[in-house]
Amino acid sequence: MDTVTKAIGGITYSSYCTENRSGEQFIADHAVGYILSGSITIIDGSRTHVFRDGDVVLFRRNHLAKFIKRPPSGGGELLVISLLLDQSLLQGLAKGRSSAFPGLIPPEAVLQIRPDELLQHYLDALPDFASQEIDAELAGHKIQEFVLLLLRAQPELQQVLFDFGTPGKIDLEAFMQRNFRYNVPLEKLAFLTGRSLATFKRDFEKIFHCPPSRWLLEQRLKEAYYLISNKNVKPSAVYLYVGFESLSHFSHAFKRSYGMRPSRLAAGIGTN
């Protein structure tokens, strides 16, 4: 099997034997990933982050991100332990606390955690804990322990973890130009721009003068054409990056728009 996953009460142990480009693109709840071996590349808007063995990463709720999971180059498995920090747990921990670190919340979808000695001891013991047969209640206590240790190591992160609001209304045009490559439902895009679906569609047509579905398809195909013709990127590597679910769907849409399949465009470039 290429992927093995064991999940108990918000703690997930995953291993990947081959490169995996699938994964959640809309992050609904805060989560933490501890990379034991291999690497994860995360594309966050126009930024690309690479995390490797020993890195601890906070994935922030209500953000978009793409994940490329790679086993070690010399062989072996990508091993990751993930902790889901659901809102009910965080709301319980937030009671009675005041924000000691007011200010701007960082915009990035992913933040690297800097463990202190106590948090590192916790992380070092996590693989053994995750390998045991435990129940959901015990897993919940273990995640709560992590959050308390995290806030001890980086107390400023409480402004991220204890932000329970919903996205406010933002510049729709700038958001779409930055995020058209993400293959998520229109309802999620509307939510992230602080709009109902009906308002999102209405505002979208005022700005772009066409329905969202048509504009998204056109932008993804333009990006794909540019990457294949100017950057020599293979169609098999392009389709997921620009937001298509399958290579066959991408190839069909590309041919309908440009009169040729992407493989033909790539082959033509290769002969020049």
N, C-alpha and C positions, 0 to 999 in steps of 0.2 A: 504494500500500500504506500502511496506517495505521501499521505497525510494521516496522522493519528492524533486524535483529540480526546482528552478526558476532562470533563467539566463537572464540578461539584459546587453548588451554591455560590457561584460568582468567581470561583477559582478555576482556571482552565490551563491545562498542560497540553501544548501542541508540539508536534514534530513534523518537519517537512523534509522529504528526501530529494525533491526536485524544486526548481524555481516555481514560485506561485505568485501570479499577478492578480488573482481574484481577492476579494476582501471588501469589508464594509467601506463605503465611500461617504456615507452620512453617519457621523458619530453621534448617537442618541444620548449616551451617558458617558461620564468620565470613566476612563479605564487606564490601567497601568500595565505596561509590558516589561518584563525582565528577560533580557536576551542572554541565554546561557551559552549558545554557540551559533555561528552563522551571522547573517546581517539582514537588516530590514531597511529598505529605502522608502521614504515617505515623501510623496509629492503633495505639497500644501500650497495651492494656488500657483504662484510663480516661483516658489522656493522648493528646494530639494534637500532633504535631510537624510543622512546615512548613519545608522546606529549598529553597533557591533557587540561582540561578546562582552558581557559585564555591564552594558548600558541599561539604564532604567528610564523609561519614557512615559510621560503622561499624555494620553490622548484626550483632548478636551471635547466636552459635549457641545452639540449644536455647531459642529464644524464639518467641513468636507476635506477628505484626504484620500489619496491612493497609496496602496501598499504593494511593494515588490519584495517578496520574502525569498532569501537565497541561502541554501546550505553553505557550509565552509567550502572554499575553492579547492582545498586539498582532499575533499571527501568527507563524508559524515552527514549529520543531520542538523538542520536549523531547529533549535530547541527554544521555546518561549513559554514562560509562565505569565498568564494574564490575570489581573484582578479587576473585577467590575465594581465600580464605586457608584452604586445606585443612589438616586435622589433621596429615598427615605432614610437610608443610613446616614447620608451627609446632613440631612435636615435635623436628624436627631443629635448629631455631634455639634451642630451649629448653635443649638439652643443655649442661651446664656453667654454666648461669646460675642464680643464686640470686635469690629474690624480694627485691628491695630495698624494696618497697613493700607490706608486709603490711597487711591490714585488710579492711574490708568491700568486696565487689565491688558496684558500682552495680547497681540492679535494672532499669534501663531496657533495653529491647530494642534501642534505637538510641542511639548516642553521637556527638556532633559532634566532629570532629577539628580541632585548631587547628594548622595547618602552620607550621613555622618556615621560614626562608628556603630551606634546602636542599630540604626536602620540597616547598615551593611550586615550586621550579625543576623538580623531578621531575614534578609534576602538570602544569605548563605544557607540558612536552614530551610528555606521555602521548597527547594526541590524534594527533599526527604518528606516534608509535610504533604506536598501535593501527590506523592506516590502512595500515600496511605489510604485506606478505606475510611473516610470521614463522612459525617452527615452535614447537611446544609447549615444547621445551627452553628456548629463548630467553625465551619468555613466563614460564616458571617462574622463571628468574633475575631477570626484571624484577619479578615479584611479591616475591621474596625481598628485592630491593633496597628495595622499598617498605616492607616490614615493618621492616627495619633503620633506615631513615630515620624511620619513624613512632615507633619506640621511642626514637630519639635526641631527637625533638621532644617526645614525651609518654611518658617512661619508666614512668610509673605504669600505662600500659595493658598492661604485661606481665602483671599479675595477671588481666586479662581474656583476653588472647590465649593465655596459657599455662595456663589452667584447663582441664584435660583430663578432669575428672570428669564423672559423669552426675548428673542431678538427684536430690536426696535426697527422702525422703518429706515431703510438706508437707500443709497443711490443705486437704483436698479440697473442702469446701463453699465456702470463700473463693475458691479457684482457679476453680471452676466458675461462681460468680456473677460473677466478673470476666471470664471468657473464653468464655462460652457462644456469643458471636457468631462465633467463628472456625470456619470450615467445614473442619475437619481430621479425619482418622480417629480413632476411639476409641483406637487403639494409640498415637498421638502424645500424646493427652491423658493416657493412663495413664503413658507414659514421663516426661512433664513433671511429673507428681505423684509420681514415684519409686515407681511400682507396676507390677507385671505387669498384663496385661489382665484376667486372672481376678480378681486382688485389687482392681483398680480397680472392676470391675463389682460385686463383693461389697460393698466399702466404700460405693459409690455408693448401692446399694439400701438399705443401713442408714440412710443420711443422708436421702435424698430419697424413699424408699418407692416407687420406680418405676424401670424400666430407664432407662439413660442416653439412649437414642434418643428415648423418649417425652418425657422431661424437657426435652431440648434443643429438640425441636420446639415444645413448649408455651411455653418461655421466648422463643424467637425470634418466635413468633406474637404473644405478649403485647407484646413490644417493638415489633414492627411496627405493631400496632393503636394503641399509644400514640403512636408517631411520626406516624402518618397522622392520627389524630383530634385530637391535642393540639398537634402541631408543624407540621401541614400539609405534611408531607414527602410527595412523590409516591411511589406504589408502585414506579415504575421506579428510584427512587433508594434505596428501602428494602431491597429483597430481598437485594442483595449485602451491605449493611451488617450485616444481622442473621444472615447465614450461609446463605442459600439459593443453590443453584447456578444456578438459572434463574428468570426471571419467571413462566413457566408453572407450574413446580412450586410456587412460592410462592403464586400465585393459587389453585391447586387446593387446597392445604393450608389456606389462609386461609378459603376458602368452606366447606370441610368443618368447620372449627372454629367460624366465626362466622355461617354461613348466607348470606354475601354475598361477592362478590369485593372485593378491596381497592380496585379502581377505583370501585366503587359507593359504598364508604365515603368515599372522597376526594371524589367528586362530590356526595354529600349534604352534606358539610361546606362545600363551595364554594358551595352554594345558601343556606346559613344566613346 
